[in-house]
Structures are given as C-alpha cells and as structure tokens.
C-alpha cells in the first residue's frame, strides 16, 4: 500500500456536508470523483449483455 492509498482510504464516500466535518477541498473533490466513478462502473455492469449459445450435434 502506498502513502497515497493509505491517505485516501480514510476518506469516506462523498456527502454534501463534508466541509462541515472538517474535510479539505481536495479530499472532498477526491470523494466526489470516486463516487462518480463508482456509479459509472455500476452502470456499465448493468448494461453488459451476455450471450450464450449452445450447439447440439445429432
């Protein structure tokens, strides 16, 4: 684990009142970007189409 990963692992998911809890602007932006990226990944998994086919030989 790098120093950056350790530092960023303590930042929670984004919520609108993070500034009132003492988080800095870069920390809030990081949390917002991470939540946007996670929502994007979830939408990609939902849109994934899986096609299976079966061939039977007589």
C-alpha positions as CSV (number, residue, x, y, z in Angstrom):
1,X,0.0,0.0,0.0
2,X,1.4,3.4,-1.0
3,X,1.2,6.5,1.1
4,X,-1.5,7.9,-1.3
5,X,-3.6,4.8,-1.0
6,X,-3.3,4.9,2.8
7,X,-4.2,8.6,2.9
8,X,-7.2,8.3,0.6
9,X,-8.5,5.1,2.2
10,X,-9.6,7.2,5.2
11,X,-11.8,9.5,3.1
12,X,-15.4,8.4,3.2
13,X,-17.9,8.4,0.3
14,X,-19.0,11.9,-0.8
15,X,-21.8,13.5,1.1
16,X,-23.0,17.2,0.8
17,X,-21.9,18.4,4.2
18,X,-18.3,17.0,4.2
19,X,-16.9,20.6,4.6
20,X,-18.7,20.9,8.0
21,X,-16.9,17.8,9.2
22,X,-13.5,19.3,8.6
23,X,-12.5,17.7,5.2
24,X,-10.4,19.8,2.9
25,X,-11.4,20.8,-0.6
26,X,-9.0,18.2,-2.2
27,X,-10.4,15.5,0.0
28,X,-14.0,16.4,-0.9
29,X,-13.2,16.5,-4.6
30,X,-11.5,13.1,-4.3
31,X,-14.5,11.6,-2.6
32,X,-16.9,13.1,-5.2
33,X,-14.8,11.8,-8.1
34,X,-14.6,8.4,-6.5
35,X,-18.4,8.2,-6.1
36,X,-19.0,9.4,-9.7
37,X,-16.6,6.7,-10.9
38,X,-18.2,4.0,-8.8
39,X,-21.6,4.9,-10.2
40,X,-20.2,4.8,-13.7
41,X,-18.8,1.3,-13.1
42,X,-22.1,0.1,-11.7
43,X,-24.0,1.4,-14.8
44,X,-21.5,-0.4,-17.1
45,X,-22.1,-3.6,-15.3
46,X,-25.9,-3.3,-15.6
47,X,-25.6,-2.5,-19.4
48,X,-23.4,-5.5,-20.0
49,X,-25.0,-8.1,-22.3
50,X,-24.1,-11.7,-22.0
51,X,-24.9,-14.0,-24.9
52,X,-24.6,-17.8,-24.5
53,X,-25.2,-20.3,-27.3
54,X,-25.4,-24.0,-27.4
55,X,-24.9,-26.2,-30.4
56,X,-26.2,-29.8,-30.4
57,X,-25.0,-32.3,-32.9
58,X,-27.2,-35.2,-33.8
